[in-house]
Amino acid sequence: MDKVKIGVIGCGNISPIYLSNLTRVFKNVEVKYVADRIHERAVKRSEEYGPKAVSVAELLADPEIEIVLNITNPDQHTIVNRQILAAGKSAHSEKPFNGFLDDAKELIDIANQKGLRIGGAPDTFLGAGIQTCRKLIDDGYIGEPVAGNAFLLCHGHESWHPDPEFYYKKCAGPMFDMGPYYITALISLLGPVKRTVGFTKKTFPTRKITSEPKYGTIIDVDVPTHVAGTMEFANGATVQLTTSFDVWGAKSLPCIEIYGTEGTIVVPDPNGFGGPVYLKRFNTEFKEMPLTHCYAENSRGLAVADLASAIRHGRKHRANEQLCYHALEVMHSFELSSDSGRVYELKSTCERPAPMKQVLEKGEID
Ligand SMILES: NC(=O)c1ccc[n+]([C@@H]2O[C@H](COP(=O)([O-])OP(=O)(O)OC[C@H]3O[C@@H](n4cnc5c(N)ncnc54)[C@H](O)[C@@H]3O)[C@@H](O)[C@H]2O)c1
């Protein structure tokens, strides 16, 4: 099958791993262009990975481009996704998916009207770690899922990211920045969410950048930086999730654990692709389980390759718009519940995305 030609918009911090995988690992795609509003960044990535550095307008004008990967800053996702769809191309966006629910809905409608695809990050749930957990749950190793716990506790990204301001602006904060990994993994493992309750707070009104080159710059914080909530899934399981940029460290909390009627599964960091996965059945000890699926290494771009393969095979892409929209509504729900003091009933739902194939050559999807 002919390769799907891709353009990449946004050549910042996360772009090298995407470009490395999309130019060297995945066999079904060809990255033709890179673009950034700071053109020198596109030129640098072009020198490193090969695709031609062009303007956003040039990239969008090429009829050969079928998919555009949007890895701009969160406040630009909707604007750039709109441009991509207007140009007649399918879009895969970094998280969060379009930020606001109305924007997300509008873009999904445009994509559907035009017969285009739209979807978004994360793609870590397609990696070996979460796919192994999914197989264990689906094969009944923990019985019926009853409950779970999920934690992302850290002190934010201003100590390492060169331009960390966006993490404290709308469409970011710990829930919109890190929540997508956790919520998408949980939906993939347990199915859609029915209702939630949340409590949010902003502990520090400002943040000081301690990374270079902006050391000492003060950031005004516009979003909640501690978001704690409980999700009731449609299958009846209840999972507590806390995402925080207000915590210096936690000693022994898991990323995600799922408790079932017959056992417990310890899910690996959903911000990664690999293991370890631990399983405890009844009264036995926890055992590390072998990974059953491919893509345990950093495979960012996997969902883009999956989208390309889905287009060629005429099937649904896994990181699809219903999944992204439902996860986005869950992310918003905690603040809406916190502000209103009420339980939030989810209006959207989604199907669990299809599991990945177990046996694949590196770089293959279908
Ligand atoms: N940095 C990470 O470790 C990481 C990890 C996973 C996901 N992400 C996500 O990836 C996205 C990008 O993050 P980053 O760390 O690379 O940010 P960044 O600020 O380093 O890079 C973003 C780039 O997008 C460009 N850009 C912004 N708006 C644009 C527009 N309208 N047109 C063209 N170019 C535009 C900027 O000039 C910049 O070079 C974010 O959504 C972030 O949440 C980042």
The ligand as an SDF file (V2000), in Angstrom:
LIG
                    3D

 44 48  0  0  0  0  0  0  0  0999 V2000
    7.2810   18.3930   25.9150 N   0  0  0  0  0  0  0  0  0  0  0  0
    6.8150   17.2160   26.2490 C   0  0  0  0  0  0  0  0  0  0  0  0
    7.4800   16.4060   26.9270 O   0  0  0  0  0  0  0  0  0  0  0  0
    5.4430   16.7990   25.7750 C   0  0  0  0  0  0  0  0  0  0  0  0
    5.0950   15.4750   25.9650 C   0  0  0  0  0  0  0  0  0  0  0  0
    3.8740   15.0270   25.4760 C   0  0  0  0  0  0  0  0  0  0  0  0
    3.0200   15.9100   24.8640 C   0  0  0  0  0  0  0  0  0  0  0  0
    3.3550   17.2180   24.7270 N   0  0  0  0  0  0  0  0  0  0  0  0
    2.3790   18.1060   24.0910 C   0  0  0  0  0  0  0  0  0  0  0  0
    2.8900   18.4850   22.8240 O   0  0  0  0  0  0  0  0  0  0  0  0
    2.4740   19.8200   22.5110 C   0  0  0  0  0  0  0  0  0  0  0  0
    3.7100   20.6450   22.2380 C   0  0  0  0  0  0  0  0  0  0  0  0
    4.5200   20.6130   23.3970 O   0  0  0  0  0  0  0  0  0  0  0  0
    6.0480   21.0730   23.3360 P   0  0  0  0  0  0  0  0  0  0  0  0
    6.6140   20.7160   24.6340 O   0  0  0  0  0  0  0  0  0  0  0  0
    6.6780   20.5630   22.0830 O   0  0  0  0  0  0  0  0  0  0  0  0
    5.8460   22.6560   23.2560 O   0  0  0  0  0  0  0  0  0  0  0  0
    6.8850   23.7310   22.6880 P   0  0  0  0  0  0  0  0  0  0  0  0
    6.4400   25.0480   23.1880 O   0  0  0  0  0  0  0  0  0  0  0  0
    8.2630   23.2710   22.9720 O   0  0  0  0  0  0  0  0  0  0  0  0
    6.6710   23.6230   21.0910 O   0  0  0  0  0  0  0  0  0  0  0  0
    5.4760   24.0250   20.4340 C   0  0  0  0  0  0  0  0  0  0  0  0
    5.8700   24.5740   19.0810 C   0  0  0  0  0  0  0  0  0  0  0  0
    4.6800   24.8880   18.3600 O   0  0  0  0  0  0  0  0  0  0  0  0
    4.9110   26.1230   17.6500 C   0  0  0  0  0  0  0  0  0  0  0  0
    3.6150   26.7390   17.3940 N   0  0  0  0  0  0  0  0  0  0  0  0
    2.7240   27.1960   18.3010 C   0  0  0  0  0  0  0  0  0  0  0  0
    1.6380   27.6610   17.6840 N   0  0  0  0  0  0  0  0  0  0  0  0
    1.8180   27.4990   16.3550 C   0  0  0  0  0  0  0  0  0  0  0  0
    1.0430   27.7810   15.2130 C   0  0  0  0  0  0  0  0  0  0  0  0
   -0.1720   28.3400   15.3170 N   0  0  0  0  0  0  0  0  0  0  0  0
    1.5480   27.4940   13.9970 N   0  0  0  0  0  0  0  0  0  0  0  0
    2.7810   26.9300   13.8790 C   0  0  0  0  0  0  0  0  0  0  0  0
    3.5680   26.6450   14.9340 N   0  0  0  0  0  0  0  0  0  0  0  0
    3.0920   26.9120   16.1680 C   0  0  0  0  0  0  0  0  0  0  0  0
    5.7790   26.9260   18.6010 C   0  0  0  0  0  0  0  0  0  0  0  0
    6.4810   27.9460   17.9250 O   0  0  0  0  0  0  0  0  0  0  0  0
    6.6900   25.8540   19.1840 C   0  0  0  0  0  0  0  0  0  0  0  0
    7.8870   25.6960   18.4430 O   0  0  0  0  0  0  0  0  0  0  0  0
    1.6580   20.2920   23.7080 C   0  0  0  0  0  0  0  0  0  0  0  0
    0.3100   20.0890   23.4720 O   0  0  0  0  0  0  0  0  0  0  0  0
    2.1290   19.3940   24.8520 C   0  0  0  0  0  0  0  0  0  0  0  0
    1.1170   19.2130   25.8160 O   0  0  0  0  0  0  0  0  0  0  0  0
    4.5610   17.6760   25.1420 C   0  0  0  0  0  0  0  0  0  0  0  0
  1  2  1  0
  2  3  2  0
  2  4  1  0
  4  5  1  0
  4 44  2  0
  5  6  2  0
  6  7  1  0
  7  8  2  0
  8  9  1  0
  8 44  1  0
  9 10  1  0
  9 42  1  0
 10 11  1  0
 11 12  1  0
 11 40  1  0
 12 13  1  0
 13 14  1  0
 14 15  2  0
 14 16  1  0
 14 17  1  0
 17 18  1  0
 18 19  2  0
 18 20  1  0
 18 21  1  0
 21 22  1  0
 22 23  1  0
 23 24  1  0
 23 38  1  0
 24 25  1  0
 25 26  1  0
 25 36  1  0
 26 27  1  0
 26 35  1  0
 27 28  2  0
 28 29  1  0
 29 30  1  0
 29 35  2  0
 30 31  1  0
 30 32  2  0
 32 33  1  0
 33 34  2  0
 34 35  1  0
 36 37  1  0
 36 38  1  0
 38 39  1  0
 40 41  1  0
 40 42  1  0
 42 43  1  0
M  CHG  2   8   1  16  -1
M  END
$$$$
